[in-house]
Amino acid sequence: MKRHLFAWPVVGLLFLWALPLILGSETLFLRDVFNTHLEMKQAQAEALSEGRLPWLDPYRAGGQPLLANPNAVALYPDNLLLRWTPLLWAHNAHFWLHLLLAPWAMASLGRAVGLSRRGAWVAAACYGFSGWTFSLLNFYNLVAYAALAPALASAALRTVRGSRGALVATALLWALTVVAGDPVTSLLTAALALTAAATALPRSPWQPALRLLAACTCGTLLALPQITELLRILPLSYRGYFGYQELLRSVASLDPRQVFEWFLPFAFGRPDVVGGGTFWGHAFYTDTPAFFFTLYPGALAWALLWAAGRPRRARPTWRAELWAWGVVAGGVFFALGRFNPIADGLLSLGPSNALRYPIKLWLAVALGASVLTGFGFERAFGEAGRWRRVVWPLGLFGLLAGALLLWLNLAPGAALGFLRELIPADFPEVFVANERDRWSGLSLLSLAVAGALLAAAWLTRRRPSAALLLLALHGTSQLFFLAPAVPTDDPAPYRTPPAILAAVPPDALSVHGAYDNLFGPASLIDGDYPDSRSLWWERRAFDELYPFTGALWGRRFALNVSPEGLDSIYTRLAQGAVEQAGSDRERLLLLTAWGVDRLLLHRPLEGPHDDLARLIYHRPSYGREIFVYALDRAAPSVVLATTVERAPHMNAALWALRREGFDAAEQAVVAGDGGSDRRAGSGAVTVISEQATELVAQVTSPAGGMLVWQRAYLPLFEATIDGAPVPTEVANLHRLAVEVPAGEHVVRLALDKAPFFRALGGSALGALGLVLLWLRARRRPLPAELKPKPGGD
């Protein structure tokens, strides 16, 4: 119990914060928590409940990759919770589990680099209560790295020192890192772990280096199914096909002006409110909402980082300190993105300019800086510590907060003028005045926290156990300051079926015109809400059946591609075609050609449309209106087109699909040199079975034609006619099709699952290799120079 004494303030406070999520009385909801990943988790939960793998997401954009998309995090072990627990609880569990594990992982890394238990848990406190860690609670596909990154670095360090248990842990943690959700962050995590391990290599490094390489190889083999499936979808995904244009690639670069927010939390506005105090600092975040809502580290973290000082060869931990400072510097260097021409040029190298959001590289800063705070604590409060190393930066922090407080209140005119220059002109004067008051309150609280931390530091100097108070004060103040980054809500509104479901039957294929501005500009912000909390945006989205909510009620939507860019390039092009169409009628013609029979809209349709769409539902909604139209001329789910047009390019295909009189029940457009192929007679299609991953149909036609299935074209599908393989084609811009010859045939379109199961063989090989490594390490112990050194307190 005493060994983990300093863990209790950290883990205890985080547990108390997470307790409403653990009990299921509250839910996270902001941004990607619901708007991207909840729908994917619903599709995965259904697949697991039926005893099958979640190959595709049948509810999203005509059936998009799910298991193959690492952003869906479909192969991560805690997905098993979806099988046995309610969806919202399991979804939230992924967040709070990794939040609670993160401090333990950082404490393990601290011990591995030579910190005492006290120093390691100080590092864990600064890491677990950092703005970066709490900002990750908005990203299902990133939050796992808060625990995995320090754990993998710790395991890698211990592996090169000869620990058998760490060798196995390294392989398993690396495999988890690969399937945790973001390939770029996975590679960064590996780089941090390998560079950390390099600091412990002896003069003859080959044996420990080979052990580490073998462990990583086994981990890669364990994760081979995820890697294999990603490589299958990448070439014809939006990201794999186009990469990112320069401006998009460097979105969320670290603007140096953001440094102000590191000292005054949420200085540029809060993400959890609408109206007074809402986020206004887009100009300081590459003209976008902040990717990480806050990077505020807290006054104690700043003071301990200062106290760490520079690494010196005389210290036994100088290599670890050098590594920590190096990854901090490297992380800042690359996170600057477009604001650092050298980093921007380096990040643009590689296939498809695949890296987006340079601020993701802040993981390196968070890891290195947290380790340094542990060293700073030991410099200040160790046996020969100088506690003034902490007093001076804490005093300076308080002095700056006090000076800002005085300026805001003693020179209100100058303060208001300064803020008016910063805040965009479309925000009224009353908003600017409210920001002055908000800054004043934050300054006062920062001053109070600095004073309390100074008192706790003085007590810690006299009595080492008072460090518990220091950690408790830091954790409590950080939970208060960081609360706007992780608002929660009652889960009941998200479990209540919305009334609009009555107008959208379960077998319908729908499009929501407000989603991604498909039918012109639309925003959930524009509405009348009971109060200023941003949770009303989410409640409204659920009430108006936005696409990311449809899966909860078994409703399928079209054109709702995922933002990470790993959905089909053809579906993304179709989405853009609707968004950029010149009129509502053109949009309707495209939708009917793609089998869409329900249109949800935030406004009435414009122009002539009575022959294409009829209004079946209309009601007020949050001071606005919501409309549902039935598209009675929508093409059937499976058709045999006896007239096939060959389009030499995308614009020609779009022109054909938007042409008056185009009938997708009999016609299809495919890629070709131009011209039209009209077959004599008609044909009949009998659907034998239709599932998310397979279609079996009997086709009878005197002249043949093009069988079109209203599913997204994916390279994962293969086709057979009477058991013989045939190629698939892209029809009507983004639908899956196969050409069928004359006569009577059985056509099968099915997902090719064989590569995944072959990759499972690689996983088995990785597991066997791991067992052999364990046994070999047992038989042949390492030389004494490589054995782990006994740790201190």
C-alpha positions, 0 to 999 in steps of 0.5 A, spaced: 500 500 500 505 504 501 509 503 495 503 506 491 501 512 496 503 517 491 498 514 486 492 515 490 491 523 489 492 522 481 488 515 480 483 517 485 481 524 482 481 521 475 476 516 478 472 520 481 471 525 475 470 518 471 465 515 476 459 518 472 461 515 466 463 508 469 456 508 472 452 510 466 449 516 469 453 521 464 456 520 457 461 524 453 458 527 447 462 532 444 465 532 436 468 525 434 465 522 440 458 522 437 459 525 430 464 520 427 465 514 432 458 512 435 455 510 429 461 505 427 460 502 434 453 501 433 455 497 427 460 493 430 455 491 436 450 488 431 455 484 428 458 482 434 451 480 437 450 476 431 457 472 431 460 475 425 466 480 424 464 487 422 467 487 415 462 493 413 458 499 416 451 497 412 448 504 415 454 509 412 454 511 405 452 505 401 456 500 406 463 503 407 469 499 410 469 498 417 474 492 419 479 495 414 478 502 417 483 503 423 479 509 424 473 505 426 478 501 431 474 495 430 480 490 432 481 493 439 480 488 445 475 493 448 470 492 443 468 485 446 464 490 451 460 492 445 457 484 445 455 484 453 454 491 455 449 497 452 452 501 447 453 508 450 456 505 456 461 501 452 463 507 448 464 511 454 468 505 457 474 506 451 475 513 454 475 512 461 479 506 461 485 509 457 484 515 462 485 511 468 491 507 465 495 513 462 498 515 469 500 508 471 503 507 464 507 514 465 509 512 472 512 505 469 515 509 464 518 514 469 521 508 473 524 505 467 528 512 466 530 512 473 525 516 477 524 514 484 516 512 485 515 519 488 518 522 481 514 517 477 508 519 480 509 526 479 510 525 472 504 521 472 500 527 475 502 532 470 501 527 464 494 525 466 491 531 468 494 535 462 490 539 457 493 534 451 490 528 455 483 531 456 483 533 449 484 526 447 477 524 450 474 527 444 477 522 439 475 515 440 481 513 435 486 517 439 485 516 446 488 509 447 495 512 445 495 516 452 496 509 455 499 506 450 505 511 448 508 511 455 507 503 456 510 501 450 516 506 451 517 503 458 516 496 455 521 497 450 526 500 455 525 494 460 526 489 454 533 492 452 535 491 459 533 484 459 526 483 462 522 477 459 516 480 461 517 486 458 519 483 451 512 480 451 509 486 453 513 490 448 510 485 442 503 486 445 503 493 446 505 494 439 500 490 436 495 494 440 498 500 438 497 498 431 490 497 431 488 503 436 486 507 431 491 512 427 496 509 423 501 516 423 500 516 431 502 509 431 508 510 428 510 516 432 509 512 438 513 506 435 519 512 434 518 514 441 519 507 444 525 506 440 528 512 441 527 511 449 530 504 448 536 507 445 538 511 451 539 504 455 543 500 450 550 498 452 556 499 448 555 492 445 548 493 443 546 487 438 543 482 443 538 487 446 537 491 440 535 484 436 531 482 442 527 489 441 527 488 434 524 481 434 519 483 439 516 488 435 516 483 429 512 479 433 507 485 435 507 487 427 505 479 425 500 479 431 496 486 428 497 483 421 490 483 419 489 490 421 495 492 416 493 487 411 485 490 410 488 497 411 492 496 405 487 493 401 482 499 401 488 504 401 489 505 394 481 507 392 480 511 398 480 518 398 486 519 402 490 514 398 488 516 391 488 524 392 492 525 399 491 532 402 492 538 398 497 543 402 493 547 406 489 541 408 495 537 410 497 543 414 491 544 418 491 544 425 499 546 425 501 549 432 500 557 431 506 560 436 500 565 438 497 559 441 502 559 447 498 564 450 492 559 452 498 554 455 498 559 461 491 562 461 486 556 459 481 556 454 483 564 453 480 563 446 473 561 448 470 554 450 468 549 446 462 547 451 458 553 450 454 557 445 454 565 445 457 568 451 464 565 452 464 560 446 470 559 442 472 565 437 480 564 436 479 560 429 484 565 426 489 562 431 488 555 429 489 555 422 482 558 421 479 552 424 476 550 430 481 547 435 483 540 434 486 539 441 481 544 445 486 545 450 494 544 451 494 547 458 499 543 462 498 547 469 502 551 473 505 546 477 507 542 470 511 549 468 514 550 475 517 542 475 519 543 467 523 549 469 526 545 475 528 539 471 534 544 468 538 541 462 541 534 462 548 533 465 553 527 464 555 527 471 548 525 472 546 517 472 540 519 468 542 524 463 541 520 457 534 519 459 533 527 460 537 528 453 531 523 450 526 527 454 528 534 452 530 531 445 523 529 444 520 535 446 524 539 442 522 535 436 515 535 437 514 542 437 518 543 431 514 538 427 507 540 430 509 547 428 507 545 421 506 550 416 509 555 421 515 552 420 518 551 413 523 546 414 518 541 418 512 543 413 517 540 407 519 534 411 512 532 413 510 533 406 514 527 404 512 520 403 506 517 399 500 521 398 502 527 403 498 522 408 500 526 414 494 531 416 494 535 423 501 536 425 499 538 432 498 530 433 505 530 434 504 533 440 504 526 443 512 527 443 511 533 447 506 530 452 511 524 453 517 528 454 515 534 458 511 529 463 518 525 464 522 532 465 517 534 470 519 528 474 526 530 474 524 537 476 521 534 482 527 530 484 531 536 483 527 540 487 525 536 493 530 530 493 535 529 498 539 534 496 534 538 492 533 546 492 526 547 492 527 554 490 527 551 483 520 551 484 518 557 487 521 562 482 517 559 476 511 558 481 512 565 483 513 568 476 506 564 474 502 568 479 506 574 478 503 574 471 496 572 473 496 578 478 499 583 472 493 580 467 488 581 473 490 588 474 490 590 467 484 587 465 480 591 471 484 597 472 485 599 465 478 596 462 478 601 456 485 598 454 483 591 455 476 592 451 480 595 445 485 589 445 480 584 445 476 587 440 482 587 436 483 580 437 476 577 437 472 577 430 468 583 428 461 579 427 462 578 435 458 583 438 461 588 444 457 585 449 461 578 447 467 582 448 466 585 455 464 578 457 471 575 455 474 581 459 470 578 465 472 571 463 479 572 462 479 576 469 476 570 473 481 565 470 487 570 472 484 570 479 483 563 479 490 562 476 493 567 481 490 563 487 492 556 484 499 559 484 499 561 491 496 554 494 501 550 490 507 555 493 504 553 500 504 546 498 511 546 495 513 549 502 510 544 506 513 538 501 520 541 503 519 540 510 515 534 510 516 529 504 509 526 504 506 533 503 507 532 496 501 528 496 497 535 497 501 538 492 499 533 487 492 533 489 492 541 488 494 540 481 489 535 480 483 538 483 485 545 479 486 541 473 480 538 473 476 545 474 480 548 469 479 543 463 472 541 464 470 545 458 474 540 454 470 534 456 463 536 457 458 530 459 450 530 458 445 525 460 444 519 456 437 519 456 436 523 450 440 519 446 436 513 447 430 516 446 427 514 439 426 521 435 419 522 432 422 523 425 423 515 425 415 515 423 417 518 416 423 514 415 422 506 414 427 501 416 428 499 409 429 506 406 435 509 403 436 516 406 440 522 405 440 528 410 441 535 406 444 539 412 449 534 413 456 536 410 452 542 406 449 537 401 443 542 400 447 548 401 449 551 408 446 549 414 449 549 421 446 546 428 449 552 431 443 556 428 437 555 432 433 557 438 436 553 444 434 553 452 441 555 454 448 556 452 450 549 453 453 546 446 450 539 448 443 542 445 447 541 438 448 534 439 441 533 442 438 536 436 442 532 431 439 526 434 432 529 434 433 531 427 436 524 425 442 526 422 446 520 419 451 519 424 445 517 429 441 513 424 445 506 425 442 507 432 435 506 429 437 501 424 436 507 418 441 507 412 444 513 409 447 515 403 453 520 402 455 520 409 462 519 408 467 519 414 472 525 415 478 521 416 478 520 408 479 512 408 472 511 405 471 510 397 474 515 393 468 514 388 463 515 394 466 522 396 466 524 389 458 523 389 458 527 395 461 532 392 457 532 386 451 533 390 454 539 394 456 542 388 450 541 383 447 547 380 440 546 383 435 542 387 432 538 381 439 536 379 441 533 386 434 530 386 436 527 379 442 524 382 439 521 388 434 517 385 439 514 380 442 512 386 436 509 389 435 514 395 428 514 397 428 519 403 430 526 403 431 529 410 432 537 409 433 543 413 429 547 408 423 546 403 426 544 396 427 550 391 424 549 384 420 544 380 420 538 384 413 535 384 415 529 379 421 527 383 419 528 391 413 529 395 413 532 402 411 527 407 413 530 414 414 537 416 415 540 423 418 546 427 425 544 430 429 548 435 426 555 432 427 552 425 424 547 421 425 540 418 422 536 412 422 529 409 421 528 402 419 521 399 423 520 392 418 515 389 422 514 382 428 512 386 432 506 383 431 499 386 436 496 390 438 491 385 437 493 377 439 490 371 440 496 366 439 494 359 442 500 356 449 502 358 452 508 357 460 509 356 462 516 359 470 518 358 470 522 364 467 524 371 463 530 368 460 526 362 458 521 367 454 526 371 451 529 365 448 523 364 445 522 371 442 529 371 439 528 364 432 529 364 429 522 362 435 518 365 432 512 368 436 508 373 431 502 373 433 501 366 440 505 364 447 505 367 453 509 366 460 506 366 467 508 365 469 508 357 470 511 351 463 514 350 457 511 346 451 507 348 450 500 348 442 498 348 441 491 349 434 488 345 429 486 350 429 487 357 431 482 363 428 480 370 432 480 376 430 475 382 434 477 389 436 470 392 439 473 398 442 480 400 446 482 406 451 487 407 457 483 404 454 479 399 448 479 394 446 473 390 441 474 384 438 470 379 438 474 372 434 472 366 435 476 360 435 475 352 441 480 351 444 481 358 446 487 361 449 491 367 447 488 374 447 494 378 447 493 386 446 500 390 452 499 394 458 503 394 464 500 390 469 497 394 475 493 391 474 488 397 468 485 393 469 480 388 464 477 383 462 470 380 457 468 374 455 461 375 461 460 379 466 463 374 470 469 376 468 476 373 471 483 374 466 488 377 465 495 375 463 502 377 456 504 375 453 511 376 459 514 379 460 510 385 455 504 385 457 496 384 456 493 378 458 487 374 456 485 366 452 479 365 451 476 358 445 473 355 441 468 358 439 465 365 445 466 370 446 466 378 450 472 379 454 473 386 457 479 389 461 478 395 466 481 400 473 477 399 475 475 406 480 470 404 486 475 405 484 477 412 484 469 414 491 469 411 493 474 415 490 471 421 496 465 419 501 471 420 498 473 427 499 465 429 506 465 427 507 472 431 504 468 437 509 462 436 515 467 435 513 470 442 513 464 445 520 462 442 523 468 444 520 467 451 523 460 452 530 462 449 530 468 454 529 463 459 534 458 457 540 464 455 540 469 460 543 476 458 550 478 461 550 481 468 551 488 464 544 488 461 540 486 467 536 491 470 539 495 475 535 495 482 531 501 483 530 506 488 525 509 492 
